[in-house]
């Protein structure tokens, strides 16, 4: 049996934020392989999240993020089950990270079910038109359209976007991991993002790119 060193446990804790005993058990199950141990913890988080998904989450916090100079502002409501968990440092950190991500990634919707059908049909039409011009056979056009829609979801739906501070996971996966660590059902209920001068015709500046760069520092 592979010996699990304290340093290996600490390395996994640093990467995942999971508890010491959970990290030790995951490393033992993965025979000391750090990458496999991360996957073990992620699967455990998914199981925990599934068990908690039916619980009512009416507590939580409204978090905010204001970009340097007040160019972009975000409000987001993240819910959990108890006021005790809402005051947890990990939960507060999660709320801050989600607010910063929204500022940087500028999602249009929370989840894919909110995207209007007209918008999806338009994305499909564009994909099919481009594919035809490129000489793609008719039999693959539907598959191309489906791929375009899937990509669109990843771009505009908050839960399906890659987390700006860790592109290896989506916002949904980040929530799942938070459920595993905190032990309660956690959801993002709603958000609002304001960009200075939105809707006013003027010279454009890519504020979202600035926030994304700041988030990675």
C-alpha positions as YAML, in Angstrom:
chain: A
units: angstrom
residues:
- id: 1
  name: UNK
  ca: [0.00, 0.00, 0.00]
- id: 2
  name: UNK
  ca: [1.34, 3.44, -0.97]
- id: 3
  name: UNK
  ca: [2.39, 5.59, 1.95]
- id: 4
  name: UNK
  ca: [0.44, 8.86, 2.06]
- id: 5
  name: UNK
  ca: [2.76, 11.63, 3.21]
- id: 6
  name: UNK
  ca: [1.62, 14.75, 5.05]
- id: 7
  name: UNK
  ca: [2.96, 16.85, 2.16]
- id: 8
  name: UNK
  ca: [0.82, 14.95, -0.35]
- id: 9
  name: UNK
  ca: [-2.26, 15.48, 1.81]
- id: 10
  name: UNK
  ca: [-1.45, 19.19, 2.11]
- id: 11
  name: UNK
  ca: [-0.92, 19.49, -1.66]
- id: 12
  name: UNK
  ca: [-4.36, 17.99, -2.29]
- id: 13
  name: UNK
  ca: [-5.95, 20.25, 0.34]
- id: 14
  name: UNK
  ca: [-4.36, 23.29, -1.31]
- id: 15
  name: UNK
  ca: [-5.67, 22.30, -4.73]
- id: 16
  name: UNK
  ca: [-9.19, 21.31, -3.67]
- id: 17
  name: UNK
  ca: [-9.93, 22.93, -0.31]
- id: 18
  name: UNK
  ca: [-11.28, 19.60, 0.97]
- id: 19
  name: UNK
  ca: [-10.85, 18.48, 4.60]
- id: 20
  name: UNK
  ca: [-7.73, 16.68, 5.76]
- id: 21
  name: UNK
  ca: [-9.38, 13.30, 6.35]
- id: 22
  name: UNK
  ca: [-11.25, 13.47, 3.03]
- id: 23
  name: UNK
  ca: [-7.96, 14.19, 1.25]
- id: 24
  name: UNK
  ca: [-6.20, 11.36, 3.05]
- id: 25
  name: UNK
  ca: [-8.95, 8.87, 2.16]
- id: 26
  name: UNK
  ca: [-9.02, 10.04, -1.46]
- id: 27
  name: UNK
  ca: [-5.25, 9.66, -1.78]
- id: 28
  name: UNK
  ca: [-5.40, 6.19, -0.25]
- id: 29
  name: UNK
  ca: [-8.11, 5.19, -2.73]
- id: 30
  name: UNK
  ca: [-6.02, 6.63, -5.58]
- id: 31
  name: UNK
  ca: [-2.80, 4.93, -4.37]
- id: 32
  name: UNK
  ca: [-1.12, 8.29, -3.85]
- id: 33
  name: UNK
  ca: [-1.92, 9.66, -7.32]
- id: 34
  name: UNK
  ca: [-2.77, 13.35, -6.84]
- id: 35
  name: UNK
  ca: [-4.74, 13.69, -10.10]
- id: 36
  name: UNK
  ca: [-6.81, 10.57, -9.43]
- id: 37
  name: UNK
  ca: [-7.39, 11.72, -5.85]
- id: 38
  name: UNK
  ca: [-8.86, 14.99, -7.17]
- id: 39
  name: UNK
  ca: [-11.25, 12.94, -9.32]
- id: 40
  name: UNK
  ca: [-12.22, 10.84, -6.30]
- id: 41
  name: UNK
  ca: [-13.07, 14.01, -4.36]
- id: 42
  name: UNK
  ca: [-15.01, 15.43, -7.31]
- id: 43
  name: UNK
  ca: [-17.12, 12.27, -7.64]
- id: 44
  name: UNK
  ca: [-17.77, 12.33, -3.90]
- id: 45
  name: UNK
  ca: [-18.89, 15.94, -4.26]
- id: 46
  name: UNK
  ca: [-21.29, 15.02, -7.07]
- id: 47
  name: UNK
  ca: [-22.87, 12.29, -4.93]
- id: 48
  name: UNK
  ca: [-23.21, 14.67, -1.99]
- id: 49
  name: UNK
  ca: [-24.74, 17.37, -4.19]
- id: 50
  name: UNK
  ca: [-27.24, 14.87, -5.61]
- id: 51
  name: UNK
  ca: [-28.33, 13.83, -2.12]
- id: 52
  name: UNK
  ca: [-28.73, 17.45, -1.03]
- id: 53
  name: UNK
  ca: [-30.47, 18.69, -4.19]
- id: 54
  name: UNK
  ca: [-33.96, 18.11, -2.81]
- id: 55
  name: UNK
  ca: [-33.33, 20.24, 0.28]
- id: 56
  name: UNK
  ca: [-34.77, 23.74, 0.48]
- id: 57
  name: UNK
  ca: [-32.13, 26.45, 0.22]
- id: 58
  name: UNK
  ca: [-33.68, 29.73, 1.41]
- id: 59
  name: UNK
  ca: [-30.77, 31.20, 3.39]
- id: 60
  name: UNK
  ca: [-27.51, 32.49, 1.95]
- id: 61
  name: UNK
  ca: [-26.14, 35.85, 0.94]
- id: 62
  name: UNK
  ca: [-26.31, 38.58, -1.68]
- id: 63
  name: UNK
  ca: [-22.77, 39.26, -2.81]
- id: 64
  name: UNK
  ca: [-21.37, 42.14, -4.81]
- id: 65
  name: UNK
  ca: [-18.34, 42.98, -6.89]
- id: 66
  name: UNK
  ca: [-17.31, 46.40, -8.16]
- id: 67
  name: UNK
  ca: [-14.52, 46.53, -10.71]
- id: 68
  name: UNK
  ca: [-11.70, 49.06, -10.29]
- id: 69
  name: UNK
  ca: [-12.97, 52.55, -10.96]
- id: 70
  name: UNK
  ca: [-16.60, 51.49, -10.88]
- id: 71
  name: UNK
  ca: [-16.73, 50.39, -14.52]
- id: 72
  name: UNK
  ca: [-18.64, 47.17, -13.78]
- id: 73
  name: UNK
  ca: [-20.89, 46.19, -10.88]
- id: 74
  name: UNK
  ca: [-22.43, 42.82, -10.00]
- id: 75
  name: UNK
  ca: [-25.04, 41.62, -7.52]
- id: 76
  name: UNK
  ca: [-25.63, 37.88, -7.08]
- id: 77
  name: UNK
  ca: [-27.83, 35.85, -4.73]
- id: 78
  name: UNK
  ca: [-26.39, 32.51, -3.65]
- id: 79
  name: UNK
  ca: [-28.58, 30.29, -1.44]
- id: 80
  name: UNK
  ca: [-27.80, 27.60, 1.12]
- id: 81
  name: UNK
  ca: [-29.93, 25.82, 3.74]
- id: 82
  name: UNK
  ca: [-28.94, 27.49, 7.02]
- id: 83
  name: UNK
  ca: [-27.82, 30.86, 8.30]
- id: 84
  name: UNK
  ca: [-24.91, 29.07, 9.98]
- id: 85
  name: UNK
  ca: [-23.56, 27.88, 6.62]
- id: 86
  name: UNK
  ca: [-24.18, 31.32, 5.09]
- id: 87
  name: UNK
  ca: [-21.69, 32.78, 7.56]
- id: 88
  name: UNK
  ca: [-19.12, 30.08, 6.78]
- id: 89
  name: UNK
  ca: [-15.88, 31.49, 5.36]
- id: 90
  name: UNK
  ca: [-15.94, 29.02, 2.46]
- id: 91
  name: UNK
  ca: [-19.48, 30.03, 1.54]
- id: 92
  name: UNK
  ca: [-18.61, 33.73, 1.65]
- id: 93
  name: UNK
  ca: [-15.58, 33.05, -0.54]
- id: 94
  name: UNK
  ca: [-17.80, 31.20, -3.00]
- id: 95
  name: UNK
  ca: [-20.20, 34.14, -3.24]
- id: 96
  name: UNK
  ca: [-17.30, 36.54, -3.90]
- id: 97
  name: UNK
  ca: [-15.84, 34.27, -6.56]
- id: 98
  name: UNK
  ca: [-19.18, 33.94, -8.35]
- id: 99
  name: UNK
  ca: [-19.68, 37.72, -8.34]
- id: 100
  name: UNK
  ca: [-16.18, 38.31, -9.75]
- id: 101
  name: UNK
  ca: [-16.72, 35.64, -12.39]
- id: 102
  name: UNK
  ca: [-19.96, 37.28, -13.53]
- id: 103
  name: UNK
  ca: [-18.16, 40.60, -13.87]
- id: 104
  name: UNK
  ca: [-15.44, 38.99, -16.00]
- id: 105
  name: UNK
  ca: [-17.43, 36.49, -18.08]
- id: 106
  name: UNK
  ca: [-20.64, 38.52, -18.56]
- id: 107
  name: UNK
  ca: [-23.16, 35.63, -18.69]
- id: 108
  name: UNK
  ca: [-26.54, 36.44, -20.19]
- id: 109
  name: UNK
  ca: [-28.50, 33.69, -18.46]
- id: 110
  name: UNK
  ca: [-28.23, 31.58, -15.32]
- id: 111
  name: UNK
  ca: [-29.00, 28.19, -16.93]
- id: 112
  name: UNK
  ca: [-29.74, 26.85, -20.41]
- id: 113
  name: UNK
  ca: [-33.49, 26.56, -19.76]
- id: 114
  name: UNK
  ca: [-33.67, 30.37, -19.69]
- id: 115
  name: UNK
  ca: [-32.33, 30.84, -23.22]
- id: 116
  name: UNK
  ca: [-35.20, 31.82, -25.57]
- id: 117
  name: UNK
  ca: [-35.98, 29.29, -28.29]
- id: 118
  name: UNK
  ca: [-35.80, 32.03, -30.93]
- id: 119
  name: UNK
  ca: [-32.20, 32.70, -29.92]
- id: 120
  name: UNK
  ca: [-31.29, 29.00, -30.17]
- id: 121
  name: UNK
  ca: [-32.96, 28.67, -33.57]
- id: 122
  name: UNK
  ca: [-31.00, 31.68, -34.81]
- id: 123
  name: UNK
  ca: [-27.72, 30.14, -33.63]
- id: 124
  name: UNK
  ca: [-28.62, 26.91, -35.45]
- id: 125
  name: UNK
  ca: [-29.49, 28.78, -38.65]
- id: 126
  name: UNK
  ca: [-26.16, 30.60, -38.61]
- id: 127
  name: UNK
  ca: [-24.24, 27.36, -37.99]
- id: 128
  name: UNK
  ca: [-26.02, 25.56, -40.84]
- id: 129
  name: UNK
  ca: [-25.54, 28.49, -43.22]
- id: 130
  name: UNK
  ca: [-21.80, 28.67, -42.50]
- id: 131
  name: UNK
  ca: [-21.42, 24.90, -42.80]
- id: 132
  name: UNK
  ca: [-23.17, 24.87, -46.19]
- id: 133
  name: UNK
  ca: [-20.91, 27.62, -47.49]
- id: 134
  name: UNK
  ca: [-17.93, 25.55, -46.35]
- id: 135
  name: UNK
  ca: [-19.25, 22.60, -48.38]
- id: 136
  name: UNK
  ca: [-20.21, 20.37, -45.47]
- id: 137
  name: UNK
  ca: [-22.56, 17.47, -46.44]
- id: 138
  name: UNK
  ca: [-26.25, 17.82, -45.55]
- id: 139
  name: UNK
  ca: [-26.20, 14.73, -43.35]
- id: 140
  name: UNK
  ca: [-23.87, 16.39, -40.80]
- id: 141
  name: UNK
  ca: [-25.58, 19.79, -40.67]
- id: 142
  name: UNK
  ca: [-27.87, 18.86, -37.76]
- id: 143
  name: UNK
  ca: [-24.92, 17.64, -35.74]
- id: 144
  name: UNK
  ca: [-23.03, 20.84, -36.48]
- id: 145
  name: UNK
  ca: [-26.05, 22.88, -35.36]
- id: 146
  name: UNK
  ca: [-26.26, 20.91, -32.11]
- id: 147
  name: UNK
  ca: [-22.55, 21.53, -31.49]
- id: 148
  name: UNK
  ca: [-23.04, 25.24, -32.09]
- id: 149
  name: UNK
  ca: [-25.88, 25.36, -29.55]
- id: 150
  name: UNK
  ca: [-23.81, 23.46, -26.97]
- id: 151
  name: UNK
  ca: [-20.98, 25.94, -27.44]
- id: 152
  name: UNK
  ca: [-23.43, 28.83, -27.13]
- id: 153
  name: UNK
  ca: [-24.65, 27.48, -23.77]
- id: 154
  name: UNK
  ca: [-21.06, 27.39, -22.53]
- id: 155
  name: UNK
  ca: [-20.58, 31.01, -23.57]
- id: 156
  name: UNK
  ca: [-23.75, 32.62, -22.20]
- id: 157
  name: UNK
  ca: [-25.07, 30.42, -19.34]
- id: 158
  name: UNK
  ca: [-23.43, 31.11, -15.98]
- id: 159
  name: UNK
  ca: [-23.62, 27.53, -14.69]
- id: 160
  name: UNK
  ca: [-21.93, 26.17, -17.84]
- id: 161
  name: UNK
  ca: [-19.16, 28.77, -18.12]
- id: 162
  name: UNK
  ca: [-15.56, 27.90, -17.22]
- id: 163
  name: UNK
  ca: [-14.63, 29.50, -13.91]
- id: 164
  name: UNK
  ca: [-12.30, 32.42, -14.69]
- id: 165
  name: UNK
  ca: [-9.96, 31.61, -11.80]
- id: 166
  name: UNK
  ca: [-9.84, 27.90, -12.66]
- id: 167
  name: UNK
  ca: [-10.84, 27.05, -16.27]
- id: 168
  name: UNK
  ca: [-10.61, 23.33, -15.49]
- id: 169
  name: UNK
  ca: [-14.06, 23.49, -13.86]
- id: 170
  name: UNK
  ca: [-17.41, 25.07, -14.66]
- id: 171
  name: UNK
  ca: [-19.42, 27.20, -12.25]
- id: 172
  name: UNK
  ca: [-21.77, 24.22, -11.77]
- id: 173
  name: UNK
  ca: [-18.83, 22.00, -10.83]
- id: 174
  name: UNK
  ca: [-17.62, 24.68, -8.44]
- id: 175
  name: UNK
  ca: [-21.04, 24.59, -6.72]
- id: 176
  name: UNK
  ca: [-20.89, 20.80, -6.48]
- id: 177
  name: UNK
  ca: [-17.48, 20.99, -4.81]
- id: 178
  name: UNK
  ca: [-18.79, 23.64, -2.43]
- id: 179
  name: UNK
  ca: [-21.69, 21.36, -1.44]
- id: 180
  name: UNK
  ca: [-19.21, 18.59, -0.63]
- id: 181
  name: UNK
  ca: [-17.14, 20.91, 1.56]
- id: 182
  name: UNK
  ca: [-19.94, 22.80, 3.31]
- id: 183
  name: UNK
  ca: [-22.46, 19.95, 3.51]
- id: 184
  name: UNK
  ca: [-25.57, 21.83, 2.37]
- id: 185
  name: UNK
  ca: [-27.52, 22.30, -0.84]
- id: 186
  name: UNK
  ca: [-26.20, 25.44, -2.55]
- id: 187
  name: UNK
  ca: [-27.70, 27.22, -5.54]
- id: 188
  name: UNK
  ca: [-27.26, 30.45, -7.46]
- id: 189
  name: UNK
  ca: [-30.71, 31.99, -7.64]
- id: 190
  name: UNK
  ca: [-30.22, 35.19, -9.65]
- id: 191
  name: UNK
  ca: [-27.74, 37.85, -10.64]
- id: 192
  name: UNK
  ca: [-27.50, 41.28, -12.21]
- id: 193
  name: UNK
  ca: [-24.51, 42.82, -13.98]
- id: 194
  name: UNK
  ca: [-24.17, 46.50, -14.79]
- id: 195
  name: UNK
  ca: [-21.60, 47.96, -17.16]
- id: 196
  name: UNK
  ca: [-20.99, 51.70, -17.10]
- id: 197
  name: UNK
  ca: [-22.65, 53.35, -20.08]
- id: 198
  name: UNK
  ca: [-24.38, 50.21, -21.36]
- id: 199
  name: UNK
  ca: [-26.81, 51.12, -24.13]
- id: 200
  name: UNK
  ca: [-25.14, 54.47, -24.76]
- id: 201
  name: UNK
  ca: [-23.34, 54.85, -28.08]
- id: 202
  name: UNK
  ca: [-19.68, 55.51, -27.35]
- id: 203
  name: UNK
  ca: [-16.16, 54.24, -27.93]
- id: 204
  name: UNK
  ca: [-16.07, 50.71, -26.50]
- id: 205
  name: UNK
  ca: [-13.62, 49.34, -23.93]
- id: 206
  name: UNK
  ca: [-13.31, 45.67, -23.10]
- id: 207
  name: UNK
  ca: [-13.98, 45.94, -19.36]
- id: 208
  name: UNK
  ca: [-14.74, 42.21, -19.12]
- id: 209
  name: UNK
  ca: [-11.22, 41.40, -20.33]
- id: 210
  name: UNK
  ca: [-9.80, 43.73, -17.67]
- id: 211
  name: UNK
  ca: [-11.74, 41.97, -14.91]
- id: 212
  name: UNK
  ca: [-10.75, 38.52, -16.20]
- id: 213
  name: UNK
  ca: [-7.09, 39.57, -16.18]
- id: 214
  name: UNK
  ca: [-7.42, 40.94, -12.63]
- id: 215
  name: UNK
  ca: [-9.12, 37.73, -11.45]
- id: 216
  name: UNK
  ca: [-6.14, 35.64, -12.58]
- id: 217
  name: UNK
  ca: [-3.56, 37.74, -10.75]
...
